[in-house]
Amino acid sequence: MPAISQSVTLLSGGGGGAKLAHGMARAVEDLTVVINTADDAVVYGLSVSPDLDTVMYTLAGEANSVTGWGIEGDTHATIEAMVRLGEDAWFSLGDRDLATQIVRSARLRAGAALSEVTAQFSAALGIGARLLPMTDERVATQVDTPAGRLGFQEYFVAHRHSDKVLGLVFDGVERARPGPGVLAAMTTADVVVIGPSNPFVSIGPILAVPGIREALEETPARRVGVSPIVGGRSLKGPAAAMLAALDHEVSALGVARLYVGLLDMLVIDEQDQDLVSAIEALGMSVLVTQTVLGGADDRERLARELLMAAS
Amino acid sequence: MPAISQSVTLLSGGGGGAKLAHGMARAVEDLTVVINTADDAVVYGLSVSPDLDTVMYTLAGEANSVTGWGIEGDTHATIEAMVRLGEDAWFSLGDRDLATQIVRSARLRAGAALSEVTAQFSAALGIGARLLPMTDERVATQVDTPAGRLGFQEYFVAHRHSDKVLGLVFDGVERARPGPGVLAAMTTADVVVIGPSNPFVSIGPILAVPGIREALEETPARRVGVSPIVGGRSLKGPAAAMLAALDHEVSALGVARLYVGLLDMLVIDEQDQDLVSAIEALGMSVLVTQTVLGGADDRERLARELLMAAS
């Protein structure tokens, strides 16, 4: 099918947001993805950006579809050798994935901005969409749990997101500025999409960067969200558990309530048909379709349905 | 054969010195290797220590015997992916070798000394010998050439040591202190050995660290060198070319002249039998034997012959 001549800006974490980005990249001529960087961490002395990488690998057609992160068919010679040297290799990185971390870390240390390095990588991998870090400054999600405050990767990877979430802190976000091009991409797009990413730890930090929430509130673009909660459960990861822990309804309606004033339309799954009128009562229209995404064709199908409903 | 109950301290670069270290480790009960760190560099943002690693991999039985550096059978998935990301991957590092660089870099950045990290790696790899960096401070060999001053790895790897050497600078060496245990290992050993390493860029920086040359001059130990020049040629690398370029005789005699006052005995190859009396005239005894080393048994053979002649 021909690409739709619209400009779309998608706010995304990894996972579901990356899949929708993949579908959008196939569906439209002009795609910008604004990506959460508050999951970024320094691991083994290397600057890792898990959400940026998942979107990048997904758009390059290289993402590992089983794990949801890393590169399909990657090997693990380096990490195994690190274990042998006595390193606690709690954060798994494949050999090709490590190349991304090594080169990014070296370029950042040499003074490049994360947005520059991301643009370089996108060009090298032949990615047509613009991938924009939400900010070039350091923002670090920290998770308050009964065991104390944990860094995000500590909570997510080392503890396998099993701790009850009492609260979230986006350390550094007050001083962060939107990355180059982020605000313009939101105010000039035909459609701004909030991807089916975790509202708290993927979309939350993006919206917490001063200026981004306001840009979404004020953009003349159509604003469409895709619920990451289907049938009362997360498609992946701890979104449902966080909704519950933070006293929200664990459903697409709970998601809709988080985005009141920010969305003109919410896309929900067929399983959640019964929530339509309650969501409409919040002041947004609803598109009901199949949102549990399969391969590239299915991702493009959702992108096209969304854009058709939004126009 | 039973291990010889002597303590030996060996000064070494990579290459020939590492092979002799391997033989010594099999021959004696107590071995310390003091290793050149002036080849160290930051490559892709990682702290690489080529001579330390060659000795370490050789003693662990993992060295790549074809290249003379790196790990036998290592793969190159990461470096290939780095090239794909647009990095100029001029310095090849295998995947398992990269693990060493990543972990070392992270631990150094976290405040550990190079000597500590080296001891941790040695323990993890089951190496019984003590591997001591010549210093924990940064010393960087720079090579003056007709094309200007080059960093050592730039000269050695990127330019394949093809530039004429006009002079050498060991940047930072005046302020460097011998690494922990280095002086004690030289003054308390039964035998101190200068390995068959490049006298200028492997042994030279070690002796240039304030205090080390004096310790070698004054130690009560027997002091034995092994010539890296056989039949007027380098066993490996640019030692012969450097002797010529810096106006020294390109022979074991030329090597002997560099070490006058530092050695009681020089080990030379059978091919250089005719140099014995000229070397003896410099005030050192000579052991003539087969010095072009093969596998582990041959390395041990040379170590035992050397120690027998020294005692």
HADDOCK unambig.tbl for C-alpha pairs under 7 A between the chains (distance, minus, plus):
assign (segid A and resid 44 and name CA) (segid B and resid 102 and name CA) 6.77 0.50 0.50
assign (segid A and resid 44 and name CA) (segid B and resid 103 and name CA) 6.51 0.50 0.50
assign (segid A and resid 44 and name CA) (segid B and resid 106 and name CA) 5.55 0.50 0.50
assign (segid A and resid 45 and name CA) (segid B and resid 106 and name CA) 4.55 0.50 0.50
assign (segid A and resid 77 and name CA) (segid B and resid 95 and name CA) 5.83 0.50 0.50
assign (segid A and resid 77 and name CA) (segid B and resid 96 and name CA) 5.87 0.50 0.50
assign (segid A and resid 78 and name CA) (segid B and resid 95 and name CA) 4.93 0.50 0.50
assign (segid A and resid 78 and name CA) (segid B and resid 96 and name CA) 4.80 0.50 0.50
assign (segid A and resid 78 and name CA) (segid B and resid 98 and name CA) 6.47 0.50 0.50
assign (segid A and resid 78 and name CA) (segid B and resid 99 and name CA) 5.05 0.50 0.50
assign (segid A and resid 79 and name CA) (segid B and resid 99 and name CA) 6.71 0.50 0.50
assign (segid A and resid 81 and name CA) (segid B and resid 96 and name CA) 5.39 0.50 0.50
assign (segid A and resid 81 and name CA) (segid B and resid 99 and name CA) 5.74 0.50 0.50
assign (segid A and resid 82 and name CA) (segid B and resid 99 and name CA) 5.06 0.50 0.50
assign (segid A and resid 82 and name CA) (segid B and resid 100 and name CA) 6.92 0.50 0.50
assign (segid A and resid 82 and name CA) (segid B and resid 103 and name CA) 6.79 0.50 0.50
assign (segid A and resid 84 and name CA) (segid B and resid 124 and name CA) 6.72 0.50 0.50
assign (segid A and resid 85 and name CA) (segid B and resid 121 and name CA) 5.72 0.50 0.50
assign (segid A and resid 85 and name CA) (segid B and resid 124 and name CA) 5.34 0.50 0.50
assign (segid A and resid 85 and name CA) (segid B and resid 125 and name CA) 6.91 0.50 0.50
assign (segid A and resid 86 and name CA) (segid B and resid 124 and name CA) 6.11 0.50 0.50
assign (segid A and resid 95 and name CA) (segid B and resid 77 and name CA) 5.84 0.50 0.50
assign (segid A and resid 95 and name CA) (segid B and resid 78 and name CA) 4.93 0.50 0.50
assign (segid A and resid 95 and name CA) (segid B and resid 95 and name CA) 6.92 0.50 0.50
assign (segid A and resid 96 and name CA) (segid B and resid 77 and name CA) 5.88 0.50 0.50
assign (segid A and resid 96 and name CA) (segid B and resid 78 and name CA) 4.79 0.50 0.50
assign (segid A and resid 96 and name CA) (segid B and resid 81 and name CA) 5.40 0.50 0.50
assign (segid A and resid 98 and name CA) (segid B and resid 78 and name CA) 6.47 0.50 0.50
assign (segid A and resid 99 and name CA) (segid B and resid 78 and name CA) 5.04 0.50 0.50
assign (segid A and resid 99 and name CA) (segid B and resid 79 and name CA) 6.71 0.50 0.50
assign (segid A and resid 99 and name CA) (segid B and resid 81 and name CA) 5.75 0.50 0.50
assign (segid A and resid 99 and name CA) (segid B and resid 82 and name CA) 5.06 0.50 0.50
assign (segid A and resid 100 and name CA) (segid B and resid 82 and name CA) 6.92 0.50 0.50
assign (segid A and resid 102 and name CA) (segid B and resid 44 and name CA) 6.77 0.50 0.50
assign (segid A and resid 103 and name CA) (segid B and resid 44 and name CA) 6.51 0.50 0.50
assign (segid A and resid 103 and name CA) (segid B and resid 82 and name CA) 6.78 0.50 0.50
assign (segid A and resid 106 and name CA) (segid B and resid 44 and name CA) 5.54 0.50 0.50
assign (segid A and resid 106 and name CA) (segid B and resid 45 and name CA) 4.56 0.50 0.50
assign (segid A and resid 121 and name CA) (segid B and resid 85 and name CA) 5.73 0.50 0.50
assign (segid A and resid 124 and name CA) (segid B and resid 84 and name CA) 6.72 0.50 0.50
assign (segid A and resid 124 and name CA) (segid B and resid 85 and name CA) 5.35 0.50 0.50
assign (segid A and resid 124 and name CA) (segid B and resid 86 and name CA) 6.12 0.50 0.50
assign (segid A and resid 125 and name CA) (segid B and resid 85 and name CA) 6.91 0.50 0.50
